[in-house]
């Protein structure tokens, strides 16, 4: 029964992806050097917010007690479908994803001949590394040498290449390790974002805002002083997430639990509005949203409809007016490098009233709205980290969403995060 349902869903997903492309008259113009910022001068970036959607592919199956993860071919294929659906939807809005993957997903893709990463890269999306150090380096990874980190990150990059990706510059992860910048640079990477404490899921005002910079040193646990200081000679470009409220940033599951997915997307809308307000005409300004395969799917008949609506209502009008331009993380970094050439004496990462990140908590978002009713297509199941709600399709292969800190479980019962 499960196999039959999965085959039907696979056929449906493929058909939907084709219909979306045909119905929108989409031609993959992003692939041939026609990316949104490829021909843009920094003078064209006045009060413009460079925008993208990052996708974190978690190391499902590498952590003991968390289930088979991507070693279960059904889950792997399910998330491959999700990536293709997300890419097709974003392309209809003229945009790009930054898909950040790691083993075992990349290992399974390489061994099975699945070319989703290669296909997405050809269509203009960026493929990058998402690095969960505890999954790849074991317990207490911060105690290991930078050379060990660099070797392991290089191995992870090699699996991305075996899965068909090239030009890998960006990574996320390693957020507590003082030597992360040296290790990443040794592995050939030069662009980073998505700082948060992996244990508390919290971030800091020191690394929020809209203006990129070159960190002077890596984070030292919760001490981000050196990491948030700009060094003109730094080898890594850091792209802040945007002008998010740090409390809301860390409370994703609480927001969803109390107010549903709609409350969280309201939080994203408010964060986008603050980021637009903080954008400066003499700087490169960036903002992005991070999601996961299988997250925010909602109604299986209309997968990712809430994200589609968010783009239609918020991003499309701003893109049409020139206030937002789609760009991958590497393109954002390139825009920043170009800006540096004519602003060598300007500190790009200012946190005062004129620096672009002062309003990150100036107007709190109210997300404590009554929790909506559970959709009819969702039912409770036992998860690895407690009881959670998973979609019917996930239940066909066991409850794997919500088993880690990736936030992939879109509806959680009170008392679970």
LOKE-467039 format. One record per residue (C-alpha): x, y, z; residue in one letter. Coordinates in steps of 0.25 Angstrom, whole numbers, plus 5000, padded with zeros to 4 digits. Each point is the difference from the previous one (the first is absolute). Example, Ala and Ser with C-alpha at 12.3 -4.5 7.8 and 13.67 -1.06 7.14 Angstrom:
<recs>
504949825031A 500650144998S 
</recs>
This chain:
<recs>
500050005000X 501150105004X 500849974987X 498850024992X 499650135006X 501550054999X 500049964985X 498750084998X 500550125007X 501349994992X 499250004987X 499150115005X 501250095004X 500749984987X 498850044993X 499850125008X 501450054998X 499849994985X 498750075000X 500550115009X 501150024990X 499149994988X 498950095006X 500950115004X 500750004986X 501349985008X 501450004992X 501249985009X 500750134997X 500849995013X 500949904994X 500750084989X 500650115008X 498750085001X 499949995015X 499350125007X 501350075004X 501149954990X 500050134992X 499650095011X 501050125004X 500050035015X 499450134996X 498849924996X 499849955015X 499550135006X 499049965011X 499949864994X 499949885008X 500749874994X 499149895003X 500049855000X 499449875006X 501049915007X 499749855001X 500749925011X 500149854998X 500249945013X 500949875003X 498849915002X 500549865003X 501450045005X 499650025015X 499749875008X 498649985004X 499450094990X 499649904990X 500549964986X 499950134995X 500450024985X 500549855000X 498549984999X 499950024985X 498550045001X 500450125009X 501150034991X 499150004988X 498950085007X 501050115003X 500650004986X 498550034996X 499950115010X 501350074994X 499549994986X 498650055004X 500750125008X 500950034988X 498850004990X 499250095009X 501150105003X 500450004985X 498550054997X 500350125009X 501350034992X 500949955012X 501049905004X 500349915012X 501349975007X 499949855003X 501049975012X 500249855001X 500949895007X 500149855002X 499349915000X 499150074990X 501250034991X 500549865001X 498749944996X 499950104989X 501349964994X 499949855002X 498650004994X 500350094988X 498950105005X 500450134993X 499150105007X 501250095005X 500650004986X 498650034994X 499750115010X 501450064998X 499850004984X 498750085002X 500750115008X 499949965015X 501249995009X 500549875006X 500750015013X 500449935013X 499249995012X 501049955011X 499549945013X 501349985007X 499549905011X 499449914989X 501450004992X 501050025011X 499449935012X 499850055014X 500850135005X 500350044986X 500550135005X 501249935006X 500649954987X 501050074991X 499650104989X 500849904991X 499049895004X 498850094997X 500650044987X 500249854996X 498649975004X 499450124993X 500849964987X 499549865001X 498650055000X 500250104989X 500549884992X 498749935002X 499350124994X 500949994988X 499749864998X 498550035001X 500250104988X 500350135007X 501150094996X 500550145004X 499749985015X 500450135008X 499050015011X 499749925013X 499250015012X 500449945013X 501149995010X 499450125008X 500749975013X 501449974995X 501150115001X 500849944988X 498849994991X 500550114991X 501349944998X 499549864998X 499050054990X 501050084992X 500949885000X 498949924994X 499850104989X 498850075005X 499950155001X 498550045003X 499249975013X 498750035007X 498949945009X 500750025013X 499249955012X 500449925012X 499749864997X 499649965014X 499150125004X 499650034985X 500350155004X 500750104993X 500550145003X 499850154996X 501550004997X 499849914988X 498650054996X 499850114990X 500050024985X 501550044997X 501149894997X 501450015006X 501249925001X 500249945015X 501350035006X 500049865007X 499049895003X 499049995011X 500549955013X 498849935006X 498950115003X 501150114999X 499850064986X 500850135003X 501149964990X 499149934990X 499150134999X 501250094998X 500450034986X 501449984995X 500350054986X 501049894998X 499049895004X 499949884991X 498549975003X 498850084996X 498949995010X 498650034995X 499050035012X 498649944999X 499350145001X 499450095010X 499349885008X 499650025014X 500949905007X 499049955010X 499049964989X 501249954991X 500249905012X 498649975002X 499649944987X 499349885005X 499350075011X 499450104990X 499549894992X 499549925011X 499250125006X 499550074987X 500349904989X 500850024987X 499350134997X 500550065013X 501449964996X 499950064986X 499450135006X 501350005008X 500849994987X 499250114994X 500350095012X 501549964999X 500050034985X 499450145002X 501050035011X 501149964991X 499550094989X 499950115009X 501549985005X 500549994986X 501050114996X 500350064987X 501550005002X 500149855004X 499749864995X 498749955007X 499649865001X 498949925006X 499649854999X 499049905005X 500449865004X 499249874999X 500149854999X 499549894991X 498749965005X 499850135008X 498850084997X 499449904990X 498650025006X 498949944992X 500549894991X 499150044989X 500750145000X 501449985005X 500750125005X 498850094998X 500350095012X 501550034995X 499450024986X 499050105005X 501150075008X 500850024988X 498850054992X 499550105010X 501450055005X 501249974991X 499350014986X 499650155002X 501350045006X 500849934989X 499150074989X 500350145007X 501549975001X 500050005015X 500449855000X 500849924991X 500249855000X 501549955002X 500749885005X 500950015012X 501250004990X 499450114992X 499850085013X 501449985004X 500550044986X 499150135001X 500750035013X 501449974995X 499750104988X 499550105011X 501349995008X 500850044988X 499450155001X 499850005015X 501349955006X 499950095012X 498649985003X 499649905012X 498949924993X 499549945013X 499550125009X 499049985011X 499650145003X 498850084996X 500650024986X 500649864999X 498849924996X 499849905011X 499550095011X 498549974998X 500149855001X 499250005013X 499450144999X 498649954997X 499649865006X 499249914992X 498849945007X 499949854997X 499349955012X 498749994992X 499049885003X 500549874994X 499249964988X 499349874998X 500849884995X 499749984985X 499349874997X 501249954992X 500850005013X 500049905011X 500849975012X 501249905000X 501149975010X 501350074996X 501449985004X 500050125009X 498649995006X 498650004994X 499950094987X 499050024988X 500549954987X 499450004987X 499349874995X 501149984989X 501150015011X 499349895008X 500149904988X 501549995003X 500050035015X 500050135008X 501350064996X 499750154999X 500150075014X 501149905005X 501150115000X 500250155001X 499750034986X 498650055002X 499549914989X 498749965008X 499050114997X 499049975010X 500549965014X 499249965013X 500150105012X 501249965008X 500949964988X 501050084992X 
</recs>
